[in-house]
Amino acid sequence: SGPQKNLEIVLTGDEIEEIIDFFSRESRIPRVGGVFRAIVNNLIITAIESDFGGPRFVITKISQMPSRYLT
């Protein structure tokens, strides 16, 4: 596939909470403390809770390249 592209969007605090909660439910990893990291399907989310700047997160897509070890 082509080069990596970054997308920056602006969401409300409620929308951010909803996305992080979705990843928490799907991965069955509870949100505890200020940092949350989970993998769901081929997406990794890294979220940081901050009293100063509010919640923020980055979602990274994992490459779907086939493995020569799995058939």
C-alpha positions in Angstrom: 0.0 0.0 0.0 1.0 3.7 -0.2 2.8 5.9 2.3 1.5 6.4 5.8 -1.0 9.3 6.2 -1.9 11.0 9.4 -5.3 12.4 10.0 -6.0 15.0 12.7 -9.6 15.6 13.7 -11.3 17.6 16.4 -13.8 15.7 18.6 -15.8 16.7 21.7 -14.8 15.3 25.1 -17.9 13.0 25.0 -17.0 11.7 21.6 -13.4 10.9 22.7 -14.7 9.2 25.8 -17.1 7.1 23.7 -14.2 6.0 21.4 -12.0 5.1 24.3 -14.9 3.2 26.0 -15.5 1.3 22.8 -11.9 0.1 22.7 -12.1 -0.8 26.4 -15.2 -2.9 25.9 -14.0 -4.6 22.7 -10.6 -5.5 24.1 -12.0 -6.3 27.6 -9.3 -4.1 29.1 -10.5 -1.7 31.8 -9.7 2.0 31.8 -7.5 2.3 34.9 -5.2 5.2 35.6 -4.2 7.9 33.2 -2.9 5.8 30.3 -4.9 3.3 28.3 -3.5 1.0 25.6 -5.4 -1.7 23.7 -5.5 -3.7 20.5 -8.8 -4.4 18.7 -8.6 -6.2 15.4 -5.9 -4.4 13.5 -6.0 -1.1 15.5 -4.0 0.0 18.4 -5.3 2.8 20.6 -3.1 4.7 23.0 -5.0 7.2 25.2 -4.0 9.6 27.9 -6.3 11.1 30.4 -5.3 14.6 31.5 -6.9 17.1 33.8 -5.0 19.9 31.9 -5.7 19.1 28.3 -8.5 16.6 28.5 -8.4 13.1 27.1 -6.4 12.5 23.9 -5.7 9.4 21.9 -3.8 8.0 18.9 -5.1 5.1 16.8 -2.5 3.2 14.8 -3.4 0.7 12.1 -1.3 -2.5 12.2 0.0 -3.7 8.9 -2.0 -6.5 7.4 1.0 -8.2 5.8 0.7 -12.0 5.7 3.2 -14.0 7.7 5.2 -16.8 6.0 5.0 -18.7 9.3 1.2 -18.9 9.3 -0.6 -20.7 6.5 
